[in-house]
Amino acid sequence: QWWSLFLGGVQLEAVGDAAPDHLFPEDALANHLRGVVVPISSRMARDYAAVSGDWADHHFDAESAARSGAAAPFLHGLCTFAICANAASDGRALKRVAARFAAPAMLDNDINVDVFSIGSAGNVFEASCAGSKIASNGVVEFR
């Protein structure tokens, strides 16, 4: 797992291998497979919190979400990631999933995932919610 975290004013030493490339191939746009629409709700956020243990207030409370820089409560990032990976997987076993988060998925809206083929090795995807791109440069590689 590769993880990026911003810590203002902190200088850290790089550790581990560089993350593999997962830029969205421009020619993939010609191979649109499907659009998947997944409604998200506060219930989904609570169900995800129950299994993950992530009860951070910004997923449930408007004031807490505002303190996090969001306009309203939003779905957990890893839940959003799983929704996108599922939409792009074709029901196949996955070897690798990667994406860039661009914005949070706002509750009581739909996540729209556009899936494009990059051949037998996998698919790529982009996702939006409430008029904003929430995931870019998404890729699923099949086993």
Sequence and secondary structure as in RCSB ss.txt:
>XXXX:A:sequence
QWWSLFLGGVQLEAVGDAAPDHLFPEDALANHLRGVVVPISSRMARDYAAVSGDWADHHFDAESAARSGAAAPFL
HGLCTFAICANAASDGRALKRVAARFAAPAMLDNDINVDVFSIGSAGNVFEASCAGSKIASNGVVEFR
>XXXX:A:secstr
       TT      S         GGGGGGEEEEEEEEE HHHHHHHHHHH    GGGT HHHHHHTT SS B 
 HHHHHHHHHHHHSTT  EEEEEEEE S  BTTEEEEEEEEE STTEEEEEEEETTEEEEEEEEEEE 
